[in-house]
Amino acid sequence: MATFSKIKNTTSNLYRDIHIHYPDSDLKKFAKGFCKYLNLSQDYFVNKICLDAGCGGTARGIYAMLYNRAKFAYGIDFSKELLAIH
């Protein structure tokens, strides 16, 4: 079984680039580039129920899914402190 630390490092490495290219101050730009960055079609999220596993304190993935017309978007994270922000 993977440890929390290993899971955190793995997801950080997977999504580090998208967070660097799209700072928190430009959520709309982040949302517009979300599908392209993940190699998904622009209509991938349309009318889907989505989960951002490991949403973190900014929940930008949730915003991006909703911006890209997801029906619903939910987020979970290991950290109670990060989720308390929302």
Secondary structure, DSSP 4 states (H G I P E B T S, - for coil): ---HHHHHHHHHHHHHHHHHHS-GGGHHHHHHHHHHHTT--TTTTTT-EEEEET-TTT-HHHHHHHHTT-SEEEEE-S-HHHHHT-
